[in-house]
Amino acid sequence: MAQLGNDCFAPGQNLMTTADALALIDRQVQPVTTAERVPLTAARGRILAADVQAQGNVPPYDNAAVDGYAYRHADLKPGAKTTFPVIGRAAAGHPWKDPVERGQAVRIFTGAVMPPDLDTIAMQEDCTADENAVTIPTGLAKGANCRRAGEDLVADSRVLTAGQVLRPQDVGLAAAAGLSRVTVQAPLRVTVFSTGDEVRDAGVPLPPGAIHDSNRYGLMALLDGMGCRVRDLGILSDDLETVTGALKDAATSSDLILTSGGVSVGDEDHIRRAVEALGQLHFWRLAIRPGRPLALGHVRNTAFAGIPGNPVAVMVTFMVFVRPIIRRLAGAGAQRPQRYPVSAAFSCRKKVGRREWIRAKLQGTSGDFPTASRFERDGAGILTSMVESDGLIELSEEVAQVTPGDIVPFLPYSEVLT
């Protein structure tokens, strides 16, 4: 396991911008996982650890793109229909192998290998045919309706790149390239726990002053969606010795320790003191809303991320900051989620110098862009806002206000929540 540097996450004295924070992650966080070979049936969602190269041309031979009749283009009569005798048939898996003389045609079906020396196919719908002959219309270009060998993949070419997360279409392409197994990164091992004497597990009756632990379940779902191997330590009591012991244990078997809440400076925030006793903790003074405080560091040789305790802040900071940390630790590239332009259907003001994310729902279109309405309740504890919205409107540090009709960047949850 690679050790993070002691100053890996240390910020400067000024408030750090989101762009600077993400750039720091790209520079400082290195992969810690090892590679393994898996069958394609187990490859979806895994991070590719080695480039995939085509084992041969795809398709491996010239073949028919349609059902019809194959012939030599040079045998056509200039500017007139041409009638050819049909000497045989070629079907997928059953090629016509005999020589074809000049002025002859072969009945052919989609996927069949092109017969020797033939170079063009007329679709059966465009032809007049009987059992022994076919009349070809005029106007067809040489090579019409033929798929050429290697037109999709060329032998030995790179078709998938190390660091990408394998989607279903990528798995299919690997199969087309001739592979049955691929080399991927081992799943990142992440330990999660909650702290707090007021926190109760889901489904447990609540005594006065208690709350259900939604953050831990949300984080485990987020991690599962990223292909992590999650270890759940449950809910720990507000006790320094208990928290320290759990961190020691997690550091021996994890690549990342992830918690929510408990990293502030209060008397009962024991995670901060425990992490500092076992490693190093840095508070990132980020100019963002929602999402403070965000603490990053390491426990012995294991990366640590402590995100805020409010449910919405948990989701937002995970999507924007923790997700790229996980991708880097797991060996993925630094690809940024795509933002899309939308038309604001609301007005708001914000502090210059701070990046803010507003929960929004898409509703119809305005001109060339979808229209986004702001969720009416924007508190950091309103978890229903994450359920009833479609994504986040991201307002950069330079923006001071938004008026209806302004075009603003929109980050759909589909880009960051899987």
C-alpha positions, 0 to 999 in steps of 0.5 A: 500500500502506498503511503500518503505524504505527511503534507499530502492534503495540507492547504494554504492559509487562504480559503482553497478553491474547488479547482485547486483542491481537485488539482491537489488530489490529482497531484498527490493521491496515488493508486494503492490497489493491485491488479488482477485478471477477471473474466469479462462476466465480472468486469463491468464497473471495474477499473482497467489496469492495463490497456486492451489491444485487439487480438485481430481485425474486427470484423476479421474479413470482408462481409455483407452488411445486408441481404442481397447479391454480391458481384464485381462492380466492374462487371456492371453495364455503364448506365444500365441495369445488369443481369447476372446468373446466380451461381450459389449462396453465401450465409453467415458461417457458411461462406461461398469458397469456389471461384466466381467468374466474370459476370456472375453473382452470388446470393448473400446474407447479412454477415456472410464472408464476401466471395472471392474477388467480389466487391459490391452488394445490391440489396435484395429489395432493389433487385429483380430476381428468380432462382437462376438470375438477378437484375442489378439496378444502376447507381450503386457505388463500388463497395456498396453494402460491404463491411471491410475487414478491420473497419471497427478494430485493427489488429494490435490497436489499443481499444480500451485504456488503462484507468477507465471504468468498464461500462457494458459497451466496453465489456462488449468491445473487449469480447469483440477484440478477442479477449475473455479476461481483462486485467483490472484493479482490485476493489478499493477497501473502504472502512466506514463507521459513524460515531455519536451517542445520539445516533441509532441504526436504521430501524431501531426505535428512537429514544428522546434526543436520538436520530437514525444514521442515514449518512452511513447507509448513504455512504455505503451505497455510494461506495458500492456504486463505485465498486468498493469493497466496504467494511462497516464498523457500525456506530461507535460511542463518543469515546476516544479509546473506542474510536482510536481502537477502531481506527487502528483496526481499520488501518490494517485492512483498508485503503481508505477510512471514511467517516461523516461528522465528528471531525470538528473541534468540539469536546465530543468530536473524538475522531479528530484527536484519534486521527492526529494521535495515529497519523495526521489530519488536515482541515481543508479550508474550502470556499464552498457551500454546502460542505464544511468542514472537510478533513483529509489525512492519513491513519498510519499508512491508510488514507482518511477522509472525514466529511461533514455530518449534515446529510446533504453536505455528505452527498455533495462533498462525496460527489465533488471531492471524495469521489475523485480521491477514491478514483485515484486511490483505486487506479482510475483516471482523473476524468471530471463529471460532465456539466450541462448548460441549463436555463435557471428558473429562479433568482438567488444571490451568493457570496463572491469567492465561494463555490455553491451547489444548488439542488435543482429539478429539470422542468421542460425547456426554455429556448435551446436549454432545459429549465432548472427550478430550485428546490424550495428547501435548501437546508443542509439537513433536508435529505429529501431535496437530494431525492426530489431533485435531478442534480446540482447547479454549480455556481462558481466563485465569480458568480454573485447572483442568478436571475431567471433565464441565466444559463448555468452549469448543471451536474446531473446525479447520473454523472456522479451517483451510480 
